[in-house]
């Protein structure tokens, strides 16, 4: 917020314009657009759950069947890649899982993706949804 205020003040000083609501909106329109595209853990969970046709609550549950664990691991890996969230924060968002569980999921998905094939396509498709 302080950066946004500094941007408005700097613009005012450089252009000689008086600070007004319309001027502030003009100067900050890029910042607002960037924040609207911010990727969150919840957004990732929603998109991945929809892609794999599982419920978001399954990500937080204790079930470890492949039908649930694979999409959960994909979502965890995307959270690590696309957000600034820490491993413990990601683990908490997935039902209180340990940071080591998140790290395992990220490493496993990176390894699987490097092999190519369908998993690489899945990650590519999901990443595109956040651009």
N, C-alpha and C positions, 0 to 999 in steps of 0.2 A: 504494500500500500504506500509505503514511503517512497518507493521508486516511482510509482505512478504520480504522486504529488510532485516529486522533483522534475518529472518529465513535463508536467503542465507548467510549472514555474519557469523552467528553462525555455519552453516554447514561448511563453509570454514575454520573457526578457529578450529573446532573440528577435521576435517579430514586433515587439512594441504593443501588442494587443493586450487589452484588459482581460483578466481571467473571468470567464463566464461559463455557464453550464454548457452552452453550445460549443464553445471552444474546447472545453475539457473533454466533451464527448468526441469531438473531432480528433483530438490528440490521442485519446485512449481507446479508440475503436479497435485498433490492432490487438491491444492487450485483452480486451473483452473477448474477442474472437478466439484468441489463443486459449484462454481459460475455459471456454465452452467446449473445447476439444480435449480437455484434460482427461487422461485415462486413469480410472480408479480401479481398485481391486473389485469392487462391486460390479462395475461395468464389464470387466473381464469375466467374472463369474457368470453374469447373465448371458453374455455372448457365447461363451464356451458351453454352458448348459444347453442353450438353444441349439447350437451346432450338433452336439452329441445326443440331443433329446433326452436329457436327464434333468432333474430338478436342482435348483441351486441349493436346496437343503441337503441334497445328497453329498455335496462337497463338504458339508460341515459334520456329516454323520460318521458313524464308526464303521460302516460297511467297507469291506476291502475287496469286493469282487472286481474283476477286470473291467466290467461295464461301468463301474463308478471310479475306480482308482486311476485308470488311464486318463479320462477327462479331467479328473482332479489334478493329476500331475501336469497335464498340459496347461491348465489354468494357473497353477503355481508358477510354472516356468515363464509364462507370459507376464504374470504379475512382477516377477523378478526383472524381466527384460524391459517392460513398458512403464513401470512405475518406479518411484524412488523409495518405495517401502522396504523396510528392513526384513530380514528373514523371520525374526520373531513376529513382526506385525503381519506378515503374510500368513504365517502359521496360525496366528490367532484368528484371522479372518476365515480360515478353513477348519474351524471347529477346535481351536486350541492346540493345534499340532505343534510339535517341537521344531525349532529352527533347523535341526539336523534332517528332519523329514522333508522340509522344503528344499534344503540344499541337495538332498538325494534326488528329489524329483527334478530339479533343475539340471543336474548333471546327467541324469538318465535321459531326459528329453533332448538335451543337447547332443548326446551320443547317438540317440535314435535318429535325430534329424540329420546328423552328419552322414548317416548311412544312405540317405536319400529315400526315394520311393514315396509311398503314400503319406508318411508322417511329415515329410518335408512339404508336401502339398497342403496338408492340414494346417501346419504352422504358417505357411505363406498366405493361405486364404484367411486365416484368423487375423494375422497382422494387418492385412489390407483393410479389414474392417475398422481398424483404429487409426488409419491415416486420413 
